[in-house]
Amino acid sequence: MIVLVFRYFYFPETDLQSSVVIPATQFLNDDGDQATQFLDLDPSHYSNLYMNGIMQGNNLYQVTSDSLFLDLEDDTVLAGTPIILEQVRISLRNNG
């Protein structure tokens, strides 16, 4: 089994409220480089979202290859709050 972990970091410049779409290109990857896209939706992948270091429920967000959608309802994410998207890809190794 091969497990690959990808993390993307975003620090909003302004407060976030209501429904927000954050393009993948606004995130930095583990190397500090601008992200170009997230993993495509696939049964072998899963995502975790952390805001201010706390894992968030799946009902709060949706991920596409090019953006993160947040449904904050009446909540506010303050400017500068770390938002971390962690994506895990699991694949089976073929031993031929």
PyMOL commands that set and color helices and strands:
alter all, ss='L'
color gray80, all
select helices_A, chain A and resi 24-26+58-60
alter helices_A, ss='H'
color red, helices_A
select strands_A, chain A and resi 2-10+16-23+28-29+45-51+54-55+61-64+67-77+83-91
alter strands_A, ss='S'
color yellow, strands_A
deselect
rebuild
show_as cartoon
